[in-house]
């Protein structure tokens, strides 16, 4: 499928050390599907075929509120947020080279599962590219995420 999603957010710097934030993810979204979905059993026998051409759907919006704390002399940011679907995210970020490079480590607790994330971000002006590895089994298996954004 191919699609798009719009996320909106705002930050409020309460002090040099504390920032509050809110975000609305997938406020507007659409996914247009193409091709054929094939469902097979464990032996490889086809159970069903479903033509997806012409189908589309949207994502359910997720709303988040969070806090970030930058203790003096630590050189790192500690952050946490909670969303309307009950997911809790927390982690730490360390920036280098005048914030052009970020290293991150965190966890997401959602639906009774805990996922660990480790990532790197490159920030050049308003353009950000972030890459992360995720795992819920101690990195025996791993997922990856790539995100790009432009802030204005």
N, C-alpha and C positions, 0 to 999 in steps of 0.2 A: 504494500500500500504506500501511498504518498499522501502527505498532508501538511498541516500547519497548526500552530498553537500560539496563543498570545498569553504572556504572563506579565502582570503589572505589580509593582511594589513601591514601597516608600520606606525611607530610613529617617530616624530622628536621633541626632547626636545629643543626648542628654548632657554629657560631659565629655572631656577628652578621653575618658576611660570607658564610658558606657554608651552603647548605641542600641536603640530599639528598632524593630522592623516589622512590617506586615507585607504579605504578598498574596496575590490571587493568581494561581497557576491554572492554565487552560481555560481562561475566561471565555475566549473564542477559539474554537478548534474545529477541524474537519479532517477526516481521513477518507480518501477515495481508494477503494480496493480494486484490484485487477488480478487476472489469472484464475487458477483453480486451486481450491483447498482440498487436499486428499487426506483422509483419515485411514490409518492402517492399524491392524492389530499387531501384537508382538511377533507374530510369525511373518509379517510383511504382506498379509492379505488385505486388499482394499475393502474397507467397510463402507465408505461413502466418498463421493466426489461432489463438490459444490462449486459452481461457477460464481465467482465473486464480481465479475464485471458489472459495473453500474451501481454497485452498493457503496454506501458511505455511512459514516457515523461520526459522532463527536465525543470528546472526552468529558468526564464529569469534572467540574472545577474543584480545586483544592485550595483552602484558605489557611495561611500560616501566620503565626506571631512568634517573634523570637527576640533574643537578647545576645549581644556580643560584648565581651569585657576584654580590654587591653590593659593589663596591669603594668604600671611603670617598671622599667628595667627588665621585664621578662622577654620582650621582643616577640611575643606571640599573642594571638587572639584566641580566646576561648568562647565558643558560641553554642547556643542551644535553641531549638524551636519546637513548637508543637503545632499540629495541624488539626483541622476539623474532623479528619478521619481517624484521629487517635495516634498517629505516628509521632514518635519523639526522635529528634535528631540532635546529636551533640558531637563536638569535636574541637580540634585545635588546628590553627593555621599559622605557619611561620613564613614571613616574607623576606625576600632577598633582593639585592640590586634595585633599591628604591621602589619596591613593590612590583617589579617587572616579572618576578618569578615567585610562585607560592607553592609550598609543600603542605599537604593536608593529611590528617588522619582522623577518622571519626566512626561513629556507629549510628545505625538506624534501628529503632525498635518499633515494629509494626506487626499487627496480627499475630502476636505471640512469637515472632521470629526476631533474631538479632542479626543484622548484616553489618560487617566491618568494611569500611571504605578507606582507600589510600589513593591520593591523587597529586597531580601537579598542574599548575596553571601558569600560562604565559599571558601577561597583560601589557599591551602596547597602546597607550592612550585610551580611547574608548573601546577598543577591540580586545575581547578576552577569548582565549581558547583554553578549555579545561579538559583534562583526561583523567579518568579514575578507574581503578580496579575494585571490584566488590566481591565479597564472598560471605556465605553464611555457614561455612564448614571449615574454617581455619585455612583458607586458600588452597584446599585440595582441589576444588573446582573454583572457577573465577568467571565473573562477568566483566564487561568493560563498558564505559560510557564516554562519549565525547560530546562536548557542548560548546557552542560558539555564541557570543552575544556582542551587541553593540550598545553601550550605555550613552544616554543623552539626557 
